[in-house]
Amino acid sequence: MTGATFVAALSAALALRIQSYYLVLFAIACAAFAWKHYRSYRVRVFGKRLEKRAQKALKRAFKRSRFRVQCNVPCPSGGDIDALLVSANHRCAIEIKSWHGLRPGKGGLVKLNGQPLNKDPAAQTRREASSIGARAVLWMPLSKREKAFVYQGVLVIMGRERFLKRIIERSLS
């Protein structure tokens, strides 16, 4: 084997090795991208399932009350209202979230563990409720603690549907 042939063979082997490193890096990047989107998809699916269960629970809880429950009501500002409670004198727009609870923190609402939120759910709830002239309610049915507070004009309720019903009826009477 001549020197030129050896150099050519060596450079070809190095080129293949470099290409394989790029392929491995590309495969890792693709796997990370796919995993991120898969997790995001799973969170959305979980949220939608919880929303459906919570809507059914609301219909059962308010079956024999002065309120009528409407679900997935489109609003003029875009998006939809998860549940709308309508009575002769009052309307409540309920945004259902799959978190275990929120608390006021520095700069806005944070999760119970102190982790900040990506988007402000109070602003979304306020925007949707004001577009139809309703009271804004943010409800987290997964919360094991029953707690209610007002944050920037939004009634934040953590707990099951019976607790939500009790708080809403008290606040509107």
N, C-alpha and C positions, 0 to 999 in steps of 0.2 A: 504494500500500500504506500503510495507516495504521500508526501507531506500535504499536497493540495487536496488529495482525496480525503485524507484524515481530517483536515480542517473543515472541509465541506460536510463530512459526516458528523463531526462534532457540532458544527453550527446548526445542522438540521435537528440533531437530538436536543440541543438547547432550545431551539424554537418550539419543538413539540412540548418540552417540559414547561416552558413559559406559557404556551397556549393552554396546557392542562391546568396550570395554576389559575389562569383567568377563567377557565370553565368552572373550576371549583368555587372560586369567588362569586361568579355569576350564579351558580346553583345555590349558594348560601344566601345571596341577596334575594333570589326568587323565593326561597323557602321562608325567609323572614317576612317578605312582603305578603305572601299567601297566609302565613300564620296571623299576621296583624289583621288582615281583612276577614279571616275566618272568625277570630275573636270578636271583631266588631259586628259581624253578622249574627253570631250567637247572642250577643248582648241585645241586639235589636229584636231578635226572635223572642227572647225571654221577656223583654219589655212589652211586646205586643200580646203575648200570652197572658201576662199579668194584667194588662189593661182589660182584656176580654173578661177575665175572671172577676176583676174589680167592678166592671160595669154590670155584670150579672148580680153581684152582691149588692150593689147600689139599688138595682131594680127590686130585689127582694126586701131590702131594708126600708125603702120608701114606698112599698106597695100600698100600705094603708095610711098614708099621710096626705097632707095637703099638696105635696110636691109631685110633679110628674117628671120622670127621668127620660131624657133623650140622649142618645149616644152618638159619638162621632159627627157632631154638628159642624158643617163647614162654616168658617167665619170670613167676613169680608177682608180682613187683614192678611189672609193666606193661612194655610194650615187648617187644623180642625180642633174643635173643643172635644176633649175625651168624653165628658159627661156634662149635661146641662140640666139643672134642676129648675123647674118652672112652677110657680104658684100664681095665684091671682095678683099678688102684689110684689113678688120678688123673683129674681133670677140669679142663679149661681153657676158660674162657669168653673168646672172642676178639671184641673190638669192632674193626671195620675202619673206618678213616677215610681220606678222600681227600686228606689233606694231604701235603706233601712232607717233613714232619718237625716235631718239637717239641723244645723244650729247656726245662729248668727256668729260670724267671725270677722276677722280683719278684712275689710274690703268687700264683704258680701257674705252670702250663705256658704257654709262649708259642710262636708259630710261629718258625721258624728266623730270619726277618727281624726278630724282636722284637715283632711285632704281637700284641696280646693276643687271646685267644679269647673268643667270646661266652658259651660255656658250658664247664664243666669236664668234659672227656671222661673224666678219671680217676675222677671221682665217679660218672658214669653207669656206667662199666665195673665199678667196685667194687660198686655197688648191684646190678647184674644178676648178677654172679658170686656175691656173697654170698647172693642169694636162692635159689640152687641148690647152694651149697656147693662152688664151683669156684674155681680160681686165676684171677685177673683179668689179662687180657692185652690191651693196646692196640696194634694193628698198623697201620702205615702202609706199604702195599706200593709206593707211588709214590716213596718216598725213594730217592735214588741212593746215599746214604751208608748203610752198614750199621752200625748202632749199637743197643745195647740198654742200658737202665738201669731201675732200679726207682724209681718215684715214688709215694710215699704208699701202698705196698703193691701197686701195679699195675706189672706188667712191661711196659715200653714198648719196642716193637721197631720199628725203622725198617729196611726192606730187603725183599728178595724172599722168596718162600716157602721157599726152601732155607735161607736165613739164619734165618728164623723157626723152622723145624724143628730146626735145629742148636741154637739157643738153648733151645728148650723141652725138647728131650731132655736137654741138659746140666743145666738147672735142676731137672729132676724125677728125675734119677738119683742 
